[in-house]
Amino acid sequence: MKFQISEKWKKILLIVVIVAAIEFSGYGFFATLFRLIKSVS
């Protein structure tokens, strides 16, 4: 039995990978938010 990933899940996975890559590079929404919180406190 061959394992098939539907097109919808491929797109969702691609978006998740791109968002994760942006976050870990330090330019993402959450990274900016944490930086802002650290600078305030």
Steps between C-alpha positions, in 0.01 A plus 500: 500500500646831391472791740340803336487850647213705364568831325334691785740349755800567273407870489441517878835328566681736261353807674595360843860436385533852352355664815730291723805596290411871525442472877830319566694751287382768746282710270164341578200638683567310823874578498419871464238475775746334743764763420248775574402338833868461599577864417203622710579292809 
